[in-house]
Amino acid sequence: RKLILCLLVLCLAFSLCGCDFFMADTAELLSPPALSDDFKEISDAINASAKQDYLMEYPQAGDYRSAVVQKDINGDGVNEAFAFYSTKDGETEIMNINAICYKDDSWKSVSVQSIVAAGVHRVEFCDLDQDGICEILVGWQIYSTSDMQLSVYSFKDNALTQMMISKYVHYVVCDLDENKTDDVLIINAGDTKQQNTASLYGFTDGSIIQMGR
């Protein structure tokens, strides 16, 4: 009888205070972490630049999996931020890369490039022209196909410029010709003849050209 009475008292105690206790713990666990000042300003810069509803896009492969990648691509000791998000143009989905720089004590959007695509596959940085400033390599997912599309952007004078675009199934950045400069090797699926191709692209005379196939 004493045991039953003790159990009833315990149940009553938990019924009166336990719910609030567990709800408080759960709410604390589920509450998102506060944004740092940098990421809040970067988010504000995206909002001001996009001027419409957008959805952040996360790379599906590679070393960079964040929708906002911070990287010091010019070696000046200050990170640049590159944000990836999608917007709509009617029924068409548009992928965007937004370059956001820290200047005058705040983050500001300085350049945007857009492309019709379904998502972001992969992001890489590589100094293809050996000028001390990395190029941005972005693999975009294409609708209804196993192929993807590689865009290579330069970022100079606060402007994103597309230097090349090519479909790919796989690609790798490597110094294939051993000239101490990285190139881009692109593998493509075959056509009706079922012939796969490997093409090597490198930087020559101010542009990226196909060097071999």
PAZAPA-4460 file (N, C-alpha, C; in steps of 0.05 Angstrom, whole numbers, plus 32768, in hexadecimal, padded with zeros to 4 digits):
% residues 213
    n_x    n_y    n_z   ca_x   ca_y   ca_z    c_x    c_y    c_z   seq   type   mol
   8011   7FE8   8000   8000   8000   8000   8012   8019   8000     1      R     A
   8028   8019   8010   803A   8030   8010   8047   8033   7FF5     2      K     A
   804E   801D   7FE8   805B   801E   7FCE   8049   802B   7FB9     3      L     A
   802F   8022   7FBA   801C   802E   7FA7   8018   804B   7FAC     4      I     A
   8018   8053   7FC6   8015   8070   7FCD   802C   8080   7FC3     5      L     A
   8045   8075   7FC6   805D   8083   7FBC   805C   8087   7F9E     6      C     A
   8053   8072   7F90   8051   8073   7F72   803D   8088   7F6A     7      L     A
   8026   808A   7F78   8012   809E   7F72   801C   80BA   7F76     8      L     A
   802C   80BE   7F8B   8037   80D8   7F91   804B   80E0   7F7B     9      V     A
   805C   80CD   7F72   806F   80D2   7F5D   8060   80D9   7F43    10      L     A
   804C   80CA   7F3C   803D   80CF   7F23   8030   80EB   7F24    11      C     A
   8025   80F2   7F3C   8018   810C   7F3F   802D   8122   7F3C    12      L     A
   8045   811E   7F48   805A   8132   7F45   8062   8137   7F28    13      A     A
   8066   8121   7F19   806D   8124   7EFD   8057   8130   7EEC    14      F     A
   803E   8129   7EF4   8028   8135   7EE4   8025   8153   7EE8    15      S     A
   802E   815C   7EFF   802B   8179   7F05   8042   8189   7EFA    16      L     A
   805B   817E   7EFB   8072   818F   7EF3   8083   8183   7EDD    17      C     A
   807F   8169   7ED8   8091   815D   7EC4   808C   8166   7EA8    18      G     A
   8074   816C   7EA1   806E   8174   7E85   807C   818E   7E7E    19      C     A
   807A   81A2   7E8F   8087   81BB   7E8A   80A5   81B7   7E89    20      D     A
   80AF   81A6   7E9B   80CC   81A1   7E9C   80D6   8196   7E82    21      F     A
   80C8   8181   7E78   80D1   8174   7E5F   80CC   8186   7E47    22      F     A
   80B7   8196   7E47   80B2   81A8   7E31   80C7   81BE   7E30    23      M     A
   80D0   81C7   7E47   80E5   81DC   7E48   80FF   81D1   7E3C    24      A     A
   8105   81B8   7E44   811E   81AB   7E3A   811C   81A7   7E1C    25      D     A
   8105   819E   7E12   8101   8198   7DF6   8102   81B2   7DE6    26      T     A
   80F6   81C7   7DF0   80F6   81E1   7DE2   8112   81EC   7DDF    27      A     A
   8122   81E7   7DF5   813D   81F1   7DF4   814E   81E2   7DE0    28      E     A
   8148   81C7   7DDF   8158   81B7   7DCC   8150   81BD   7DAF    29      L     A
   8136   81C4   7DAA   812D   81C8   7D8F   8131   81E4   7D85    30      L     A
   8137   81F7   7D96   813A   8212   7D8E   8154   8215   7D7D    31      S     A
   8152   8222   7D65   816A   8224   7D54   817F   8236   7D60    32      P     A
   8198   8230   7D5A   81AD   8242   7D65   81AB   825E   7D59    33      P     A
   81B2   8272   7D68   81B1   828D   7D5E   81C6   8291   7D48    34      A     A
   81BF   82A1   7D34   81D2   82A6   7D1F   81E8   82B9   7D29    35      L     A
   8200   82B4   7D1F   8215   82C7   7D26   8210   82E1   7D17    36      S     A
   821E   82F6   7D20   821A   8310   7D13   8220   830E   7CF5    37      D     A
   8236   8300   7CEE   823E   82FE   7CD2   8228   82F1   7CC1    38      D     A
   821D   82DA   7CCB   8209   82CC   7CBB   81EF   82DB   7CBA    39      F     A
   81E9   82EA   7CCE   81D1   82FA   7CCD   81D4   8310   7CB8    40      K     A
   81EB   831D   7CB7   81F0   8332   7CA3   81F1   8325   7C87    41      E     A
   81FC   830E   7C84   81FC   8300   7C6A   81DF   82FA   7C62    42      I     A
   81CF   82F0   7C75   81B3   82EB   7C6F   81A4   8304   7C66    43      S     A
   81AA   831A   7C74   819D   8334   7C6D   81A6   833C   7C51    44      D     A
   81BF   8337   7C4A   81CA   833F   7C2F   81BC   832E   7C1A    45      A     A
   81B7   8315   7C1F   81A9   8304   7C0C   818C   830E   7C08    46      I     A
   817F   8314   7C1F   8163   831E   7C1D   8161   8338   7C0C    47      N     A
   8174   834A   7C10   8174   8363   7C02   817A   835E   7BE4    48      A     A
   818B   834B   7BDE   8192   8346   7BC2   817D   8336   7BB3    49      S     A
   8172   8321   7BC0   815F   8310   7BB2   8145   831E   7BAB    50      A     A
   813B   832E   7BBE   8122   833E   7BB9   810A   832D   7BB2    51      K     A
   810B   8313   7BB9   80F4   8301   7BB5   80F8   82E9   7BC7    52      Q     A
   80E4   82D7   7BC8   80E7   82BF   7BD8   80FE   82AE   7BCC    53      D     A
   810D   82A1   7BDE   8122   8290   7BD4   8126   8279   7BE8    54      Y     A
   8133   8264   7BDE   8139   824C   7BEF   8156   8247   7BEE    55      L     A
   8163   8245   7C05   8180   823F   7C06   8185   8223   7BFB    56      M     A
   819A   8220   7BEB   81A1   8207   7BDE   81BC   81FD   7BE9    57      E     A
   81BD   81E3   7BEF   81D4   81D7   7BFB   81E2   81C4   7BE7    58      Y     A
   81FC   81C7   7BE3   820A   81B5   7BD1   8207   8198   7BDA    59      P     A
   8204   8186   7BC7   81FF   816A   7BCD   8219   8159   7BD0    60      Q     A
   822F   8163   7BC7   8248   8154   7BC7   8260   8167   7BCB    61      A     A
   8277   815C   7BD1   828F   816D   7BD3   8294   8175   7BF0    62      G     A
   82A9   8186   7BF3   82B1   818F   7C0E   82A0   81A5   7C19    63      D     A
   8292   81B4   7C08   8282   81CA   7C11   8264   81C3   7C0F    64      Y     A
   8257   81C0   7C26   823B   81B7   7C27   8228   81CD   7C32    65      R     A
   8232   81E4   7C37   8222   81F9   7C42   8216   820A   7C2B    66      S     A
   81FE   8215   7C30   81F2   8227   7C1C   8200   8242   7C1B    67      A     A
   820F   8249   7C30   8220   8261   7C30   823C   8258   7C36    68      V     A
   824D   825A   7C22   8269   8252   7C24   827B   826A   7C28    69      V     A
   828A   826B   7C3E   829D   8280   7C42   82B9   8277   7C3B    70      Q     A
   82C7   8287   7C2B   82E2   827F   7C21   82F1   8298   7C1A    71      K     A
   830A   829A   7C23   831C   82B0   7C1C   8329   82A8   7C01    72      D     A
   831C   82B0   7BEB   8325   82A7   7BD1   833C   82B8   7BC6    73      I     A
   8340   82D0   7BD1   8355   82E1   7BC6   836D   82E4   7BD9    74      N     A
   836C   82D6   7BF0   8383   82D6   7C02   8388   82F0   7C11    75      G     A
   8373   8301   7C14   8377   831A   7C22   8371   8318   7C40    76      D     A
   836B   8300   7C49   8366   82FB   7C65   8349   8300   7C6D    77      G     A
   8337   8307   7C5A   831B   830C   7C60   830A   82F8   7C4F    78      V     A
   82F8   82E9   7C5C   82E8   82D7   7C4D   82D3   82E5   7C3B    79      N     A
   82CF   82DA   7C23   82B8   82E1   7C13   82A2   82CC   7C19    80      E     A
   8289   82D3   7C15   8273   82C0   7C19   8265   82BC   7BFE    81      A     A
   825F   82A2   7BF8   8251   829B   7BE0   8238   828C   7BE8    82      F     A
   8221   8298   7BE3   8207   828C   7BEB   81F9   8280   7BD3    83      A     A
   81EE   8268   7BD7   81E0   825A   7BC2   81C2   8257   7BCA    84      F     A
   81B1   8260   7BB8   8194   825F   7BBD   8185   825E   7BA3    85      Y     A
   816C   8255   7BA5   815B   8253   7B8D   8145   8267   7B8E    86      S     A
   813D   8271   7B77   8126   8283   7B74   8115   8278   7B5E    87      T     A
   80FD   8284   7B5A   80EB   827C   7B45   80E7   8292   7B31    88      K     A
   80E7   828A   7B18   80DE   829C   7B02   80C7   828E   7AF5    89      D     A
   80AF   8294   7AFE   8097   8285   7AF5   8099   8268   7AFF    90      G     A
   8099   8255   7AED   809C   8239   7AF4   80B9   8230   7AF3    91      E     A
   80CB   8241   7AEB   80E7   823A   7AE7   80F7   823F   7B01    92      T     A
   8107   822B   7B09   8117   822D   7B21   8133   8238   7B19    93      E     A
   813B   824D   7B27   8155   825A   7B21   8167   8256   7B39    94      I     A
   8180   824D   7B33   8194   824B   7B48   81A6   8264   7B47    95      M     A
   81AD   826E   7B5F   81BD   8286   7B61   81D6   8282   7B72    96      N     A
   81EC   828E   7B6A   8203   8291   7B7A   8207   82AF   7B80    97      I     A
   8207   82B6   7B99   8209   82D2   7BA2   8223   82D6   7BB0    98      N     A
   8234   82E8   7BA6   824D   82EF   7BB3   8248   8305   7BC7    99      A     A
   8250   8301   7BE0   824B   8314   7BF5   8265   831A   7C03   100      I     A
   826C   8334   7C04   8286   833C   7C0E   8283   834D   7C27   101      C     A
   8298   834C   7C38   8298   835C   7C50   82A7   8376   7C4A   102      Y     A
   8298   838C   7C49   82A4   83A6   7C43   8296   83BB   7C53   103      K     A
   82A5   83CF   7C5C   829A   83E5   7C6C   828B   83DA   7C85   104      D     A
   8298   83C7   7C91   828E   83BB   7CAB   8274   83AD   7CA8   105      D     A
   826C   83A4   7C90   8254   8394   7C8E   8255   8382   7C75   106      S     A
   8244   836E   7C74   8243   835C   7C5D   822F   8367   7C48   107      W     A
   8239   8367   7C2F   8228   8372   7C1A   822A   8360   7C01   108      K     A
   8213   835C   7BF4   8212   834D   7BDB   821E   835E   7BC5   109      S     A
   8231   8352   7BB6   823F   8362   7BA1   823A   8357   7B85   110      V     A
   8232   833D   7B83   822F   8332   7B68   821F   8318   7B6A   111      S     A
   820E   8314   7B56   81FD   82FC   7B54   81FE   82F1   7B38   112      V     A
   8201   82D6   7B36   81FE   82C8   7B1D   81E8   82B3   7B20   113      Q     A
   81D8   82B1   7B0B   81C1   829F   7B0C   81C1   828B   7AF5   114      S     A
   81B5   8274   7AF9   81B4   825F   7AE4   819B   824E   7AE8   115      I     A
   818F   8245   7AD3   8178   8232   7AD5   8183   8217   7ADC   116      V     A
   817C   820D   7AF3   8186   81F3   7AFD   8174   81E9   7B13   117      A     A
   8179   81D0   7B1B   8168   81C4   7B30   8174   81C3   7B4B   118      A     A
   818E   81C8   7B4D   819B   81C7   7B68   81B9   81CC   7B65   119      G     A
   81C7   81CB   7B7C   81E4   81CE   7B7C   81F0   81B3   7B82   120      V     A
   8201   81AA   7B70   820E   8190   7B74   8227   8192   7B84   121      H     A
   8238   81A5   7B7E   8253   81A6   7B89   825F   81C1   7B86   122      R     A
   826F   81CA   7B9A   827D   81E3   7B99   829B   81DF   7B9F   123      V     A
   82AC   81EB   7B8E   82C9   81E9   7B93   82D6   8204   7B8D   124      E     A
   82EE   8207   7B98   82FE   8220   7B93   8319   8217   7B89   125      F     A
   8323   8224   7B74   833D   821D   7B69   8348   8235   7B59   126      C     A
   8361   823A   7B5C   836E   8250   7B4D   8378   8245   7B32   127      D     A
   8367   8246   7B1E   836D   823A   7B04   8381   824B   7AF4   128      L     A
   8381   8266   7AF8   8392   8277   7AE9   83AB   8281   7AF8   129      D     A
   83AE   8276   7B11   83C6   827C   7B21   83CA   829A   7B25   130      Q     A
   83B4   82A9   7B2A   83B6   82C5   7B30   83B3   82CB   7B4D   131      D     A
   83B1   82B7   7B5E   83AD   82BB   7B7A   8391   82BD   7B83   132      G     A
   837E   82BC   7B70   8361   82BE   7B77   8353   82A4   7B6D   133      I     A
   8346   8296   7B7F   8339   827D   7B77   8321   8282   7B65   134      C     A
   831E   8271   7B52   8305   826F   7B43   82F1   825E   7B53   135      E     A
   82D7   8262   7B4E   82C2   8253   7B5B   82B6   8240   7B47   136      I     A
   82B8   8226   7B4D   82AD   8211   7B3C   8293   8207   7B49   137      L     A
   827D   820A   7B3A   8263   8202   7B45   8256   81EE   7B31   138      V     A
   8251   81D6   7B3C   8242   81C2   7B2D   8224   81C5   7B32   139      G     A
   8215   81C9   7B1D   81F8   81CD   7B20   81EA   81B3   7B17   140      W     A
   81D5   81AC   7B26   81C4   8195   7B1E   81B1   819E   7B08   141      Q     A
   81AE   818D   7AF4   819C   8193   7ADD   8183   8182   7ADF   142      I     A
   816D   818D   7AD6   8153   817F   7AD7   8154   8166   7AC5   143      Y     A
   8148   8151   7ACF   8141   8139   7ABF   8159   812D   7AB0   144      S     A
   8171   812D   7ABC   8188   8121   7AAF   819D   811A   7AC4   145      T     A
   81AD   8106   7ABD   81C3   80FF   7AD0   81DB   8112   7ACC   146      S     A
   81DB   8121   7AB6   81F0   8134   7AB2   81ED   814C   7AC5   147      D     A
   8203   815A   7ACA   8202   8173   7AD9   8211   8188   7AC9   148      M     A
   8212   81A0   7AD4   821E   81B6   7AC5   8232   81C5   7AD7   149      Q     A
   824A   81C7   7ACD   825F   81D4   7ADC   8262   81F1   7AD2   150      L     A
   8261   8203   7AE5   8267   821F   7ADF   8280   8227   7AEE   151      S     A
   8292   8235   7AE1   82AA   8240   7AED   82A7   825E   7AEE   152      V     A
   82A9   826A   7B06   82A6   8287   7B09   82C0   8293   7B13   153      Y     A
   82C7   82AA   7B08   82DD   82BA   7B14   82CF   82CF   7B26   154      S     A
   82DE   82D8   7B3A   82D4   82ED   7B4C   82EA   8301   7B4F   155      F     A
   82E7   8317   7B3F   82FB   832C   7B40   82ED   8347   7B3F   156      K     A
   82F7   835A   7B4D   82EB   8375   7B4F   82CE   8373   7B57   157      D     A
   82C9   8361   7B6B   82AE   835D   7B76   8299   8355   7B61   158      N     A
   82A1   8347   7B4D   828E   833E   7B38   8293   8320   7B32   159      A     A
   827C   8311   7B32   827D   82F6   7B29   827B   82F5   7B0A   160      L     A
   828D   82E6   7AFD   828C   82E4   7AE0   828E   82C6   7AD9   161      T     A
   827B   82BD   7AC9   827C   82A0   7AC1   8291   829D   7AAB   162      Q     A
   82A4   828C   7AB0   82BA   8288   7A9D   82B6   8270   7A8A   163      M     A
   82A7   825C   7A94   82A1   8245   7A83   8289   8236   7A8E   164      M     A
   827C   8226   7A7D   8266   8216   7A86   8267   81FC   7A75   165      I     A
   8263   81E5   7A82   8265   81CC   7A74   8255   81B7   7A83   166      S     A
   8247   81A6   7A74   823A   818F   7A81   824F   817B   7A8A   167      K     A
   8248   816C   7A9F   825A   8157   7AA9   824A   8141   7AB7   168      Y     A
   8257   812A   7AB8   824E   8115   7ACA   825F   8114   7AE2   169      V     A
   827A   8117   7ADE   828D   811A   7AF3   82A2   812F   7AEA   170      H     A
   82AE   813C   7AFD   82C5   814E   7AF7   82D9   814D   7B0E   171      Y     A
   82F2   8153   7B08   8306   8154   7B1C   831A   816B   7B15   172      V     A
   8323   8179   7B2A   8337   818D   7B27   8352   8181   7B2C   173      V     A
   8365   8183   7B18   837E   8175   7B1B   8393   8182   7B08   174      C     A
   83AC   817E   7B0E   83C2   8187   7AFD   83CA   816F   7AEC   175      D     A
   83BA   816A   7AD7   83BE   8152   7AC7   83D7   8154   7AB6   176      L     A
   83DE   816C   7AAB   83F5   816F   7A9A   840E   8177   7AA9   177      D     A
   840D   8177   7AC4   8424   817C   7AD5   8432   8196   7ACF   178      E     A
   8423   81AB   7ACA   842F   81C5   7AC6   842C   81D8   7ADE   179      N     A
   8425   81CB   7AF5   8422   81D9   7B0E   840A   81EC   7B0E   180      K     A
   83F7   81E8   7AFC   83DE   81F7   7AFB   83C7   81E4   7AFA   181      T     A
   83B3   81E7   7B0B   839C   81D5   7B0A   838B   81D9   7AF2   182      D     A
   8380   81C3   7AE8   836D   81C2   7AD1   8354   81B5   7ADB   183      D     A
   8340   81B4   7AC9   8327   81A7   7ACF   8322   8190   7ABB   184      V     A
   8321   8178   7AC5   831B   8160   7AB5   82FE   815A   7AB7   185      L     A
   82EF   815A   7AA1   82D2   8156   7AA1   82CC   813C   7A92   186      I     A
   82BC   812B   7AA0   82B3   8112   7A94   8296   8115   7A8D   187      I     A
   828F   810E   7A74   8274   8110   7A6A   826A   80F5   7A60   188      N     A
   8250   80F1   7A63   8244   80D8   7A5A   8242   80D8   7A3C   189      A     A
   8240   80C0   7A30   8240   80BE   7A13   8225   80C5   7A07   190      G     A
   8226   80C9   79ED   820D   80CF   79DE   8202   80B4   79D5   191      D     A
   81F4   80B5   79BE   81E8   809C   79B4   81FD   8087   79AC   192      T     A
   8215   8090   79A7   822B   807D   79A1   8237   8071   79BA   193      K     A
   822E   8079   79D1   8237   806F   79EB   8255   8073   79EE   194      Q     A
   825F   808A   79E6   827B   8091   79E9   827D   80A6   79FF   195      Q     A
   8289   809F   7A16   828E   80B2   7A2B   82A6   80C3   7A23   196      N     A
   82A8   80DC   7A2E   82BE   80ED   7A27   82CB   80F9   7A40   197      T     A
   82E4   80FE   7A3F   82F3   810D   7A53   82FF   8125   7A46   198      A     A
   82FA   813D   7A51   8304   8156   7A46   8313   8165   7A5B   199      S     A
   832A   816F   7A53   833C   817E   7A65   833A   819C   7A5F   200      L     A
   8333   81AC   7A73   8331   81C9   7A70   8346   81D7   7A81   201      Y     A
   8352   81EC   7A75   8366   81FA   7A84   8365   8218   7A7D   202      G     A
   8373   8228   7A8D   8373   8245   7A89   838A   824D   7A76   203      F     A
   8383   825A   7A60   8396   8263   7A4C   838D   827E   7A41   204      T     A
   83A0   8292   7A40   839A   82AB   7A33   8381   82B9   7A3D   205      D     A
   837D   82B8   7A58   8367   82C6   7A64   834C   82B8   7A63   206      G     A
   834B   829F   7A5A   8332   8291   7A5A   8337   8273   7A5E   207      S     A
   8322   8265   7A65   8323   8248   7A69   831C   823A   7A4E   208      I     A
   832D   822A   7A44   8329   821D   7A2A   832C   81FE   7A2D   209      I     A
   8321   81F0   7A1A   8325   81D3   7A19   8341   81CD   7A0E   210      Q     A
   8350   81BF   7A1E   836C   81B9   7A17   8370   819E   7A0A   211      M     A
   835D   818C   7A10   835E   8171   7A04   8345   8162   7A09   212      G     A
   8341   814D   79FA   8328   813E   79FB   832D   8121   79F2   213      R     A
***
